[in-house]
Amino acid sequence: MDLDRNRVPMSALPDYADPDYFDHGAVNKQTDYHRSLPKHSSSHIGSAKTPNDYIFGDIIGDGSYSKVKRATDKRSWKEYAIKVLDKRYIVKENKVKYVNIERDSMMRLNGYPGIARLFHTFQDDLKLYYVLEYAPNGELLHYIKKYRFLNEASVQFYAAEILSSIEFMHSCGIIHRDLKPENILFDHNMHIKITDFGTAKILPPKYANSPDSTMFSSSFVGTAEYVAPELLSKQVVSKSSDVWAFACVVFQMITGSPPFHGRDPGVIFRKIMSLDYDLPKLMPIEMVPLFTSIFRLQTTERPSIRELKQFSFFHDISWNDLFFQTPPPLQSFRPNYHHIPVNSLPPTYRSNMTAAAAAGAAAAHASASIVRHQPKFVSDQKMGNLTNRKSASPPAHYGQATLRNQPSMDMFYNRLFPSNESVVLSSAVLLSLTAPLPEGSKFPSGITKMFLKKKSRVMLLTNMGRCAFITKGKNDRFFIDAEVSLYNPSVEVRFDDNKSKRFLLNLETEAWIVEDTSENISRLRDVISKFNRSGRSSLDRSSPED
Ligand SMILES: Nc1ncnc2c1ncn2[C@@H]1O[C@H](COP(=O)(O)OP(=O)(O)OP(=O)(O)O)[C@@H](O)[C@H]1O
């Protein structure tokens, strides 16, 4: 079931009658450079396959404008991951360019073992399908969360695989621009497969062998924690921006969190621009130069990949047959107490650190604390103040329902709630999590806005003042992944200016920015304000006695 169906007027859409609309760049005209690329045979990328050739299984990934599903080829019984993209949404959100970039860059990189392969693309009236090599062992992020600090042997081995794959990408003239643990997957044999080339930069051919520090203009793409300073200060990227992200990923593997983290993109960017990061005291000494040499503001000061491969951290890596080796088992990091703590580093290492980083390292040594940053939407605990509810704990069926045999979406949505509660308004939205906005401060704009992670959700408002955000999970089951009571007096609702489709739910410890994509903003404004006003007026009435 497509949640957005019936929400976008057909007249607003371009003509998709041409089956090659996406496959041959009718929307995004091919540049001379694209025409100069080697052509792939039509059996490889083209319309030879259809959705009927596959048995679709669970959703295994939820991107900002796509769902990734497990699928089995009916003839070969081989398993694939099929990325299903909603054409209407892509056009409406101006994502056509990214969809084509993803296909073009993956085609160019096909065959390298560290990069997920794209086998076919095809489409039907509503969707685009990218048939990808299936990486059944999930994301690197999963293992970082599971083990918190990964063992040194794994960090070394996987850092080498990632670095080799980046080197290959760069040699093909592709800068990934969004390397992060969510985009590094594991195949059957626990070798890496880099994915998500939707925001890659495809360089003109003459730059394929350019130095890593050569800069290219770039829009603001990527993920705040892994973005390099040159993008923030000059709106440019270089191959060494991927190397910066690589260092952030390796840092996260060994310490559990990325080096530059914070509650909102603004905080993260300030830390990146001032190179404000901490080196935990038990970090293996051989790893330190990796970070101190890469975390430099000037791209020219960062080592090239060729130089990095010579670092002592990689001294026993056999680079030529990495993907034929058996990876070391992923485990938790067991600190080797013979490692030298950071505060007794030789002066050459210390001189590479900024004052802030050195002070941070000293502080980290004193407290040995490593802060973990895993943004997470809150759910049930926010429901405590829901009025008219006898109990804060959800009923047994709460949060899950199947879609089958439901005559209308609203009736279906009602099944998510207790029987005395019903949906009064639903709308497709983009939801992002950020730090609470102090009174009087403006909504995120410019690059801070661009780096907010947005998730497509359906927002439901119920007659009980509940504001729930739902998404589709495994087996086509919907679930509520964030919700709040608008009657809760500590929830502040703030609308952006009149022209904007955004509003903010300011909670005590975090804020949700909601952007309406269903032309419903004025109705949302009315209903939400009504609920929230009554909650806040009860706060005003009760505060004098408190
Ligand atoms: N080949 C694959 N094998 C297994 N899982 C995959 C594969 N490709 C993608 N996934 C899963 O789906 C998720 C989303 O995929 P992908 O990052 O390509 O989508 P996206 O729309 O670009 O996401 P985002 O908006 O988060 O950048 C991945 O993080 C991963 O968990």
The ligand as an SDF file (V2000), in Angstrom:
LIG
                    3D

 31 33  0  0  0  0  0  0  0  0999 V2000
   22.0810   -4.2360   -0.9920 N   0  0  0  0  0  0  0  0  0  0  0  0
   21.5050   -4.1910    0.2070 C   0  0  0  0  0  0  0  0  0  0  0  0
   21.4330   -5.3000    0.9820 N   0  0  0  0  0  0  0  0  0  0  0  0
   20.8500   -5.2510    2.1930 C   0  0  0  0  0  0  0  0  0  0  0  0
   20.3180   -4.1330    2.7460 N   0  0  0  0  0  0  0  0  0  0  0  0
   20.3530   -3.0080    2.0160 C   0  0  0  0  0  0  0  0  0  0  0  0
   20.9430   -2.9690    0.7220 C   0  0  0  0  0  0  0  0  0  0  0  0
   20.8630   -1.7120    0.2490 N   0  0  0  0  0  0  0  0  0  0  0  0
   20.2600   -0.9870    1.1930 C   0  0  0  0  0  0  0  0  0  0  0  0
   19.9470   -1.7490    2.2650 N   0  0  0  0  0  0  0  0  0  0  0  0
   19.3070   -1.3010    3.5100 C   0  0  0  0  0  0  0  0  0  0  0  0
   18.4180   -0.2530    3.2250 O   0  0  0  0  0  0  0  0  0  0  0  0
   18.8470    0.9730    3.8880 C   0  0  0  0  0  0  0  0  0  0  0  0
   18.4880    2.1590    3.0250 C   0  0  0  0  0  0  0  0  0  0  0  0
   19.1460    2.0260    1.7920 O   0  0  0  0  0  0  0  0  0  0  0  0
   19.8200    3.2710    1.0920 P   0  0  0  0  0  0  0  0  0  0  0  0
   20.7650    3.8940    2.0650 O   0  0  0  0  0  0  0  0  0  0  0  0
   20.3720    2.8590   -0.2190 O   0  0  0  0  0  0  0  0  0  0  0  0
   18.5110    4.1770    0.8870 O   0  0  0  0  0  0  0  0  0  0  0  0
   18.3960    5.7530    0.8840 P   0  0  0  0  0  0  0  0  0  0  0  0
   17.0110    6.1090    0.4540 O   0  0  0  0  0  0  0  0  0  0  0  0
   19.4500    6.3400    0.0440 O   0  0  0  0  0  0  0  0  0  0  0  0
   18.6300    6.0450    2.4120 O   0  0  0  0  0  0  0  0  0  0  0  0
   18.9820    7.4100    3.1430 P   0  0  0  0  0  0  0  0  0  0  0  0
   17.8690    8.3430    2.8600 O   0  0  0  0  0  0  0  0  0  0  0  0
   19.0170    6.9700    4.6030 O   0  0  0  0  0  0  0  0  0  0  0  0
   20.3040    7.8600    2.6300 O   0  0  0  0  0  0  0  0  0  0  0  0
   20.3380    0.7590    4.1350 C   0  0  0  0  0  0  0  0  0  0  0  0
   20.8330    1.5410    5.1840 O   0  0  0  0  0  0  0  0  0  0  0  0
   20.3690   -0.7370    4.4360 C   0  0  0  0  0  0  0  0  0  0  0  0
   19.9920   -1.0060    5.7600 O   0  0  0  0  0  0  0  0  0  0  0  0
  1  2  1  0
  2  3  1  0
  2  7  2  0
  3  4  2  0
  4  5  1  0
  5  6  2  0
  6  7  1  0
  6 10  1  0
  7  8  1  0
  8  9  2  0
  9 10  1  0
 10 11  1  0
 11 12  1  0
 11 30  1  0
 12 13  1  0
 13 14  1  0
 13 28  1  0
 14 15  1  0
 15 16  1  0
 16 17  2  0
 16 18  1  0
 16 19  1  0
 19 20  1  0
 20 21  2  0
 20 22  1  0
 20 23  1  0
 23 24  1  0
 24 25  2  0
 24 26  1  0
 24 27  1  0
 28 29  1  0
 28 30  1  0
 30 31  1  0
M  END
$$$$
